[in-house]
Amino acid sequence: MVVAFAVVWPIGCIQDEVVIPVALLKGKIIPVGIQSTSVTTSPTSTIITVNTTVPTVGVRIDTVGSGTNVSLINPIGPAPGSSESTFAVVTGDWTLPTKRLGARRIVARGIFYDLAWGDIYPDSFNGEFKSINLKSVTIPWNSPLRADRANHLLVKAPGRAVFVVFAEDFTIDRVPVRSVRLLLDDFTNPAVGFNVPDDGSADPQTDHAPDTSSWDLSAGDGVFTRVLTLAPGDHQYGYVINNDGFIRRDPYEEESDDSSGVRRSVIQVP
């Protein structure tokens, strides 16, 4: 039996054929919030050396919920990457082919940047996608960055660690994600657990220092966020969903570590 496949750009219908709709999402990474790398002070002057070479190579672009496989059988969670994944090139440009149309989300992860995400609507296909990070960086409504079609990724700041969880990645058997808890480093110590809110405000529950606030700007959208102040270096982490006791990896982790015999997600804090 011969099965015919047709590629439609961006969408179409061929009677009695198997149709795979394909569209392109395009963007350009622009680093923002670059931090000074060194400060030299003398009795007569202060010299600040600014890092202007934060690379865009290595920034991974994924569509949320694509190709992940989180289950209770594999409680550590999925490996990073998905069937819809691409990387930015040295100029910051990226193109992501996708086989799913309609409203959804896109996420960007780079070792030098805070995780960033944004919503995609049908009119975004086959054109540049407006600023990925409108929901991970506070940009004033009257800022020209809001109208710029580039993807402005926030460069990591010393001590800042940004964690983002998408309900689409952890919805199992249609059970909604009601709560997310972040566990850091020593996962057996409850003092390192932090609630990750999806309420559009700072977490009202008592947390453990060091702790800043949530960057969650939209209540009930299935995006859970947490921003912490952590010591510089590598930190292992994982998520517990709906208090079910299983620690899951981050599908968009920067890297992973299995030195303890169990693979965990790792975030690098400058």
N, C-alpha and C positions, 0 to 999 in steps of 0.2 A: 504494500500500500504506500502510495506517495502522498505526503502531506505537503501542501504548498504554503509557504510563508510569504507574507507581503509586508513591507515596511512602509508605514504611512507617515507623512511629515506635514503638520504635526498630528493630524488625526484624520481618520477616514473609515470607509466601510467598503469591503469587497465581498460580495455575496458568495457564500459557499467556500470561503477561504478563511484561514486562520490569520487574523490581523494583529500585528504587534505595533501599537501606537508608540511613536518615538518623538521626543521633543528635546530641545537643547536649552539648558539654563547657562547663562554666561555672566561673568563678573570680573572685576579687577580688584585685587587686595591693595588697600592703602593703609599702611601702619599709622596709628595715631597714639598719642600719649607716650611718646618715647621718653624714657628716663635718662638723666645724666648718668654716665658710667664712672666718672671720677671727678673729684674736687681737690684742687691744690691751692692751699692758702699760704701766703707769705705776709710779712708785716705790711707790705704796700699794695698787695693785689690778691685777688682770688681768681683762679683759672678753673673753669668748668668745661670738662670734655664731654660732649654730647654724643651719644650713640646714634648715628644716622644710617647704620648699615643693618638694621634688623631684617633678616631675609624673609622673603615670602615663599621661597622654595620649602616644601615640607608642610605647608598648610593644606590639610585634607578637607575636602568638601563632601558631605554626605547628605542624602535625603533621610529624614528621620523615619525610623521604623522600617527601613528597607533592608531585608536580608538578615535581620536579627533573629535569634532563636533562644529566647529566655524561657526556661521551664524549671519545674521543681526537680526534674531528673538531672539537670545540669545547673545547680543553684549558683554556681560562680558566674554564670552569665555568658554572653557571646564573646567571641573574639572580635577585635575592632575591625572596622571596615564593613562593607556591604556590597550588594550587587550594583548599587548606584553610588559610586565613589570615584573621586578624581583628586588631583593635586594641582595647586597653583604652580606656575612656572616662574622663572627668575624675574620676569617683568611684573609678576603679580596677577597675570591673566589666568582665568580658568574657564573650562567648558565642561559641563556635566550632562551627558546623555541620560535621559530618563524614559522609562517605559510606563510611567503612571502619570496621568493628567489629573487636574483638579486641584483644589486647595489642599495644601500640606505645608510641611516645614523643611527648612534646610539648615544645616549646622556646619560650622567651620571650627577646626581644631588645629592648633600649631603649638609647638613646644615653646615659642617665644611670645605667644598671645593667650589672652583669656578666651575661653570658649565663647563663641558668638552664634547667634541663631536668628532666624526671621521667618516670616510667613510667605508662602508662595501662592499666588492666585493665577487662574488660567491666562490672564493677559500678560503674565510674566514670561511665558514660554517663548522660545525663539527670540529673545531679546535680553538685554542686560537686566539683571535683577537688582532692585534698589536695596541699598545698605542692609547687609546681613544683620548687623548688630544693633538695630534700633531697640531691641529688647534686652540687650546685655550691657549697653552703655547709655548713660543718661545724656541724651542729646536734646537741647531745647527745641521746642517746636518751631521757633523762628530761625534756627541755625541753618546755614546753607548746606550743611552735611545732610540734612533731611531730604534735600532735593537732588543731591549728587547721586549718580547712579553707580558709583563705586562702592565696594564693600569695605567699610572702615573697621578694621580689627584693632582692638585695644591692646597695646603692648603691655605685657605683664609689669606690674609695679612690685618693688621689693616687699616681701612679706604677704602679698595678697594672693589668695587662692580662691578661684571661682569654680563652683560645682553646679552643674545643671542636669536635671533628669527630665526626660520626656515620657509621659504616660504611654505613648504609642509603643515604646520599646519594652514595657513591662506589663502590658495588659495580657493576662493569661486566661484563656477560656472566657473571654468577654467580661472578666471581673475587673471593675474599674480600680484604678490606683487611687486609694484614699489617703495614704500617708507614705512618706519616704523619710528614712533615717539614714544619715551619713555616719559611717564608722571609719575612724582614722587610725593608722599605724597599729596599735595593739588592740585588735578587734575584741578581745575578751574583757576589756576595761570599759565599763559603761560611761566613764568620765570623758571618753573621746567621742561619744555619740552626740550628733546634732540633728535636730529636726530640720527638714528641708521644706519650707512652706510653699504653698500654691495659693496665696491669699492676697497678693498685691501689696503686702506690707511686711514689716519686720515680724519675725516669729514671736507671737505673744507668749509662748511657753518659756520657762526658765531653761537656759542653756548653760554650758560650761565655758569659761574663758579659755583661750582667747577667742573673741567672737565679735563680729561687727553687725551687719544686718543683711537682710535679704535684698537682692536686686530684682525681685519678682514684681513686675509692673502691672500684671493683668491677673485678676482673680479668676480661678476656675477654668483656666485655659489648658490645663494638663501639663504646664511647664513648671517644674519645681526648682527653685534656685536657692543658693546659699553662698555667701561670701565670708571667708574667714581670714584672720590674721595668723599666719603660721611662721615658724622659724624657717630660714632659708634651707634648701636641700630637698631631697626626694621624700615624698610621703605616700605610703600605701593607703588605699581607701577602698570602700565598697558600700553598697546600698542595701538596706533592708526595706522591702516593700510590704505595706499593709501589716507590719509587725509579725510576719510569718516566720521569722527566725533564720531565714536563708540570706547569706551575704552574696550579692551579685556584683559582677564587674560592670564597669562603665563601657558601653559600646563605643564611645568616642574617646577612650583613654589615650593619653599621650604615649604611654608605654606601660609595660607590665613587668612584674617581678615574681619569679617562682622559687626564689632562694629558700623559702620556708617550706617548700614542698607543695604549696597551694598557690596557684597563680592569682595575683591581685593587681588591680589597677594602680598606677603610679602617676602622681602629679609632681612636677618640678616647680619649686617656689624660689624665685630669685632673692 
